[in-house]
Amino acid sequence: MITARQFGPLAFALVLAATWAPADADTTDVKAFETVVVAKTGPHCTDDKNCFNRLHPAIQPAARAKPGQHIVFETRDALDADFNLESKSEDVTAADLNLVHPMTGPVFIEGAERGDVLAVTLLDIAPDEYGYTVIVPGFGFLRDLYTEPFIANWRTSRLEAVSDQIPGVAIPFNGFMGSVGVLPGEPEVETMLAREAQLAQAGGIALQPEPTGALPAAVCGANGSHKDRCLRTIPPRENGGNMDVKQMQVGTTLLLPCFVDGCGLFVGDVHYAQGDGEVSGTAIEMGAKVTVVTAVRKGLGAKVKVPHYEGGDQLKRLAPAAFYATTGFPLKKAGEVPPYVTYLDSQKIGPLTNLSEDLMLAARNALIEMIDYLVNEKGLSRQQAYVVASVAVDLRIGQLVDVPNYTVSAILPLTIFRE
């Protein structure tokens, strides 16, 4: 035991030793990992050398990273918009869809070659304090039913998102990368352009190269070196991209086939939360800081030809504690032609009231039933209900064998509702 008489000299000795000892940083300054930051600069993608919104192998790397290093992507919202908490529905129609989607990168991964697979593990998503969900006329799963613009502005934190436009609803934070992928190679670009042009010629929806607003301008813009060969970022493809898979949560590992040396990893279009289906056309869209770590799996591209992903208990954390669900079957009124098959110009579909093995129609009907429930039981307007469905309702396949009527369920987590 130290006596009072002994304490004085001991304290003096300790102070003297501290004076002589070198000054150490506290634990905050201890760095365990090497980090490469792909920074966001300027208000919009056009002001940022680390941002692009088209896909082509001629796009040069914004940074280089080694496998095992942490890569921080500072990302922009999907529309590269000027929306804020005061934005109104009429502001939606002013959005320039030629700017979709601004991507951060690409990053050259050292040691990765065409034919390899890039394993990308999501470590963290730091959300901005603002996000939005919009209904854009002419876009979305029920675009024939929702023809007026709408916006919900969300205040976001790592806990939940709330919106003055949808009072009484709080959406928990389940962030993920809406778009993440690698650059396609020259053979892939040719294949993708050819098949999408063929679909467009048949009357299907397939966006062709559009130089207006395209970045980088030197490659994809009006006077760009490959202006007619740059792919739009809206559809996902074999290289990943705009997959919008909410199960790719923090802790999961995405496997991407590499089509160019260095792979050309990019990230963007981060979602604060989304229902399976993203039915209004948008989730809770936001900018964010995304941290990933990569590994190269040599030669695995012969087996992994499209994106795969793996993980642990992430899907359990997405499961709701309480839910209400509706179901849908491929039924319709006589004379109706669902919008997704109008390009087929089939005279058979119109008179039918039951389609065979049609998951799209089953999903559409399950969603409409859920919107009716939200309107009738929760007091939401139809636009509010559509937005809630887009950010929180999961469309799930029940069965694919009971011909002609496949089953789809729409599952609503009841825990999002507040008094």
RAPE-V5223 format. One record per residue. RES is the residue in one letter. PSI is psi in radians with two decimals (* if undefined). D_LAST is the distance of its C-alpha to the last C-alpha in Angstrom with 1 decimal. Layout:
# RAPE-V5223
res;psi;d_last
RES;PSI;D_LAST
RES;PSI;D_LAST
This chain:
# RAPE-V5223
res;psi;d_last
M;2.42;59.2
I;2.19;59.5
T;2.89;61.1
A;-0.64;60.5
R;-0.62;63.9
Q;-0.45;63.1
F;-0.65;59.6
G;-0.94;61.1
P;-0.63;63.3
L;-0.79;60.6
A;-0.71;58.0
F;-0.69;60.6
A;-0.69;61.4
L;-0.76;57.8
V;-0.72;57.3
L;-0.71;60.6
A;-0.71;59.6
A;-0.57;56.4
T;-0.67;58.4
W;-0.47;60.7
A;2.58;58.1
P;2.57;56.7
A;2.12;53.3
D;2.58;50.7
A;2.72;47.4
D;3.10;44.2
T;-0.41;42.3
T;-0.55;40.1
D;0.02;43.3
V;2.13;44.4
K;2.15;44.2
A;-0.29;44.3
F;2.58;44.2
E;2.37;45.9
T;2.36;43.6
V;2.15;44.2
V;2.15;41.9
V;1.66;41.8
A;2.70;40.6
K;2.24;38.9
T;2.47;41.0
G;2.84;40.6
P;-0.46;37.8
H;2.97;38.4
C;-0.65;40.1
T;-0.34;43.3
D;0.06;43.6
D;2.03;43.3
K;-0.26;46.2
N;0.32;43.9
C;2.49;41.9
F;2.81;42.9
N;0.32;41.5
R;2.95;44.2
L;2.20;45.8
H;2.50;49.5
P;-0.23;51.7
A;-0.16;53.4
I;2.22;50.4
Q;2.63;51.4
P;2.50;49.5
A;-0.39;47.4
A;2.95;47.9
R;2.55;49.4
A;2.66;48.1
K;2.59;49.5
P;2.42;47.9
G;-0.41;46.1
Q;2.56;45.2
H;2.34;41.6
I;2.16;40.9
V;2.03;38.2
F;2.10;37.4
E;1.96;35.8
T;2.83;34.2
R;2.86;33.1
D;2.83;30.4
A;-0.60;31.5
L;0.00;32.5
D;0.83;34.1
A;2.99;32.2
D;0.38;31.7
F;2.68;28.0
N;-3.05;25.8
L;-0.29;22.5
E;0.02;24.2
S;2.53;25.5
K;2.92;25.3
S;-0.62;25.8
E;-0.35;29.5
D;-0.38;30.0
V;-0.69;29.5
T;-0.28;32.8
A;-0.15;34.7
A;2.38;34.0
D;1.85;37.3
L;-0.16;37.0
N;-0.27;40.4
L;-0.08;38.9
V;2.40;36.7
H;2.42;36.4
P;2.15;37.5
M;2.53;38.5
T;2.26;39.5
G;-2.60;42.9
P;2.77;44.9
V;2.23;45.9
F;2.06;49.3
I;2.01;49.1
E;2.37;52.5
G;-0.21;54.3
A;2.43;52.3
E;2.81;54.4
R;2.31;54.2
G;-0.24;53.9
D;3.06;51.8
V;2.34;48.2
L;2.10;45.8
A;2.08;43.2
V;1.95;40.2
T;2.19;37.8
L;2.08;34.5
L;-0.65;34.1
D;2.60;31.3
I;2.07;29.1
A;1.89;28.2
P;2.61;25.7
D;2.97;26.1
E;-0.02;23.3
Y;2.46;22.9
G;2.97;22.6
Y;2.71;22.4
T;2.29;22.1
V;2.69;24.5
I;2.02;25.8
V;2.11;29.6
P;2.32;31.6
G;-0.02;34.0
F;2.62;32.2
G;2.89;29.8
F;-0.64;29.9
L;0.79;29.1
R;-0.41;31.1
D;-0.38;32.8
L;-0.43;29.6
Y;1.71;27.9
T;0.01;30.5
E;2.55;28.7
P;2.70;27.6
F;2.58;24.0
I;2.41;22.5
A;2.13;19.2
N;2.24;19.7
W;2.36;18.0
R;2.15;18.0
T;2.53;19.1
S;-3.08;19.9
R;-0.04;21.1
L;-1.02;17.7
E;2.93;15.4
A;2.36;15.4
V;2.67;13.0
S;2.36;14.2
D;-0.43;14.2
Q;-0.30;15.5
I;1.23;12.6
P;2.62;9.4
G;0.11;6.1
V;2.31;8.7
A;2.11;10.5
I;2.11;13.9
P;2.66;15.9
F;2.03;19.4
N;1.20;22.0
G;2.61;24.8
F;2.90;28.1
M;1.90;31.1
G;-0.67;30.8
S;2.22;34.5
V;2.31;37.0
G;-2.95;40.6
V;2.85;44.3
L;2.43;46.9
P;2.71;48.7
G;3.09;52.5
E;-0.80;55.0
P;-0.66;55.5
E;-0.70;51.7
V;-0.78;51.4
E;-0.75;54.2
T;-0.79;52.7
M;-0.76;49.3
L;-0.72;50.6
A;-0.81;53.0
R;-0.59;50.5
E;-0.59;47.9
A;-0.69;50.6
Q;-0.74;51.7
L;-0.75;48.2
A;-0.69;48.0
Q;-0.48;51.4
A;-0.04;50.2
G;0.03;47.4
G;2.95;44.6
I;1.95;42.1
A;1.98;43.6
L;2.18;43.5
Q;2.88;47.0
P;2.36;48.0
E;1.88;47.1
P;-0.39;48.7
T;2.12;46.7
G;0.09;44.3
A;2.43;45.5
L;2.50;45.7
P;2.43;47.9
A;-0.60;49.9
A;-0.40;53.2
V;-0.80;52.5
C;-0.14;50.2
G;-3.05;50.4
A;-0.57;52.6
N;0.38;55.6
G;2.75;54.5
S;-0.42;56.8
H;0.68;54.7
K;-0.48;52.8
D;0.10;53.3
R;0.09;52.4
C;2.20;49.1
L;2.51;46.2
R;2.69;42.8
T;0.01;39.9
I;-0.85;37.6
P;2.49;38.7
P;2.72;38.9
R;-2.91;42.4
E;-0.41;44.5
N;0.12;44.1
G;-2.23;40.3
G;-2.35;38.6
N;1.14;35.4
M;-0.54;34.5
D;0.79;30.7
V;1.88;30.4
K;-0.28;27.2
Q;-0.19;28.8
M;1.13;31.2
Q;3.03;29.0
V;2.26;30.2
G;-0.30;33.0
T;2.77;34.2
T;2.16;37.7
L;2.33;38.5
L;2.07;42.1
L;2.20;43.6
P;2.39;47.2
C;2.28;49.2
F;-0.19;51.2
V;2.69;52.7
D;2.33;54.1
G;-0.21;51.4
C;-0.80;48.7
G;1.04;47.1
L;2.35;43.5
F;2.76;40.8
V;2.53;37.0
G;-3.03;34.5
D;0.84;31.6
V;2.43;29.2
H;2.26;25.7
Y;-0.72;22.6
A;2.71;21.1
Q;2.52;22.2
G;2.66;22.1
D;1.94;25.4
G;-0.58;26.9
E;0.92;25.5
V;-0.49;25.8
S;-0.16;25.2
G;-0.28;27.9
T;2.66;25.9
A;-2.66;23.5
I;1.77;21.8
E;2.45;25.3
M;2.87;26.3
G;2.77;29.4
A;2.92;29.7
K;2.11;32.3
V;2.23;33.2
T;2.21;35.6
V;2.86;37.7
V;2.50;40.9
T;2.76;43.5
A;2.63;46.3
V;2.21;49.0
R;1.75;50.0
K;2.31;53.5
G;0.09;54.7
L;-0.12;51.6
G;-0.36;51.2
A;-0.37;53.5
K;-0.64;50.9
V;1.64;47.5
K;-0.23;48.0
V;2.90;44.4
P;2.36;41.4
H;2.86;40.5
Y;2.71;37.9
E;2.75;37.6
G;-2.82;35.3
G;-1.94;34.1
D;0.30;30.7
Q;-0.65;28.7
L;-0.53;27.7
K;-0.67;26.4
R;-0.37;23.9
L;-0.26;22.7
A;2.34;22.0
P;2.62;18.4
A;-0.45;17.4
A;2.53;16.0
F;2.87;16.8
Y;2.44;17.6
A;2.58;20.9
T;2.84;23.2
T;2.80;27.0
G;2.61;29.6
F;2.85;33.4
P;1.14;36.0
L;2.64;36.1
K;3.01;36.4
K;2.60;37.9
A;2.37;41.7
G;-0.33;42.6
E;2.45;39.6
V;1.96;40.4
P;2.46;37.5
P;-0.48;37.6
Y;-0.16;38.3
V;0.11;41.7
T;-0.54;42.9
Y;-0.32;45.3
L;-0.28;47.1
D;0.79;48.3
S;2.18;48.5
Q;-0.20;49.7
K;-0.61;48.8
I;-0.73;45.0
G;-0.98;44.5
P;-0.36;45.7
L;2.59;44.0
T;-0.04;40.9
N;2.11;40.7
L;2.72;41.3
S;2.20;42.7
E;0.79;40.9
D;1.69;38.6
L;-0.61;35.6
M;-0.80;34.5
L;-0.66;34.3
A;-0.75;32.5
A;-0.73;29.9
R;-0.78;29.6
N;-0.67;29.0
A;-0.70;26.4
L;-0.78;24.5
I;-0.69;24.8
E;-0.72;23.6
M;-0.70;20.4
I;-0.72;19.9
D;-0.73;20.5
Y;-0.78;17.8
L;-0.63;15.2
V;-0.82;16.4
N;-0.62;16.8
E;-0.44;13.9
K;-0.04;11.0
G;0.35;12.5
L;2.67;13.7
S;2.93;17.2
R;-0.62;19.9
Q;-0.74;20.4
Q;-0.74;16.8
A;-0.68;17.0
Y;-0.73;20.3
V;-0.77;19.2
V;-0.73;16.3
A;-0.63;19.1
S;-0.60;21.5
V;-0.21;19.5
A;-0.37;17.9
V;2.32;19.6
D;2.22;22.9
L;2.11;25.9
R;2.40;28.1
I;2.24;31.7
G;-0.94;32.2
Q;2.67;35.9
L;0.48;38.8
V;-0.38;41.5
D;1.29;40.9
V;2.51;42.7
P;-0.04;42.1
N;1.66;38.4
Y;2.76;36.6
T;2.31;33.0
V;2.40;30.0
S;2.55;26.5
A;2.08;23.3
I;2.11;20.8
L;2.12;17.1
P;2.09;15.2
L;-0.26;12.1
T;-0.14;11.0
I;-0.21;10.3
F;2.38;6.9
R;2.65;3.8
E;*;0.0
